Amino acid sequence: MKWLKFRIETTEEAEDILISDLYDCGLEGAQIEDKRPLTALEKEQMFVDIMPETEADDGIAYLSFFKESPEDEKEKAALKEEILKTIDEVVSADSEFLNIGSGKVTVSETEDIDWINNWKQYFHQFYIDDILVIPSWEKKKDEDKDKMTLHIDPGTAFGTGMHETTQLCIRALRKYVNAETELLDVGTGSGILGILSLMFGAKHVTGTDLDPCAVAAVADNLEQNGIDPGKFDLIIGNVIGDEKVCGEVLEKIKAYDIVTANILADVLVPLTPVVPRFIKKDGIYITSGIIEGKEEPVAETMKANGFEVIDISAQGEWRSVTGRKK
């Protein structure tokens, strides 16, 4: 199916009013592009290894609306004319009391895209040291038949193991996981750290995540790797400041042997004071997602909350800080 795309150049200030007025005229499903900085809440709810790099905010916004494109050229031309007239009327009316910006409209034609699956063309099997990571849509090669293999599909929750921060965590986990390990993984995403810990021999994993999409992603990845789902409990919520979630974490296991958090330095600093209530004496706290230069604040926060810093590892511009509870 083909679609007509109507893209309006406007301002961040005007985008909400324009969308509302155009909705009233029958144009729905607006796609918004702007460079407005993320709020603190939006950053907290980003389920990625690292925050995306963004350009300086210039106040410009682009609103795109889509209409099914008729096959008949005359019908298509008539539809374009009708919608352009509607947009022009709304923009003109709103510009009398609002800074609309240029109001320039461009029209293009686009094909249907399978947004859910389109990213798969960019994700192929790869190695983390001697571990083969392979998605469900690729086959294992004969030469890899004896390799430890992680079958992973990130789905709509992030985490494939490709990022340096995840690999730093995986190497730390290999050092400390044993058959008695009870692991808490804060910000579990697709479950990669917990699943690999179980493959390394861990007894049980509890994961927490803010994103409800993690539930299906973790369940799918456990199934693909033939792991008993009873060994992995997932809790949706934030252990920072939410006593209900903290209570659920402690109901699973009173004290964990290892806590992992592959998030961001700005989240690790407020998270770290919460971690001692979850972890055993001599328990291991593995953190990553730390850009070069921010490892010291994380390490100092660990020390201030009863941890001995036992390792700071690097891969590229990323750092992992590991502590032991005194």
Buried (B, 14 or more C-beta within 10 A) or exposed (E): EEBBBBBBBBBBBBBEBBBEBBEEEEBEEBEEEBEBEEEEEEEBEBBBBBEEEEEEEEEBBBBBBBBEBBEEEEEBEEBBEEBEEBBEEBBEEBBEEBEBBEBEBEEEEEEEEEEEEEEBEEBEBEEBEEBBBBBEEEEEEEEBEEBBBBBBBBBEBBBBBBBBBBBBBBBBBEEBBEEEBBBBBBBBBBBBBBBBBBBBEBBBBBBBBBBEBBBEBBBBBBEBBEBEEEBBBBBBBBBBEEEEBBEBBBEBBEBBBBBBBBBBBBBBBEBBBBBBEBBBEEBBBBBBBBBEEBBEBBBBBBEEBBBEBEEBBEBEEBBBBBBBBE
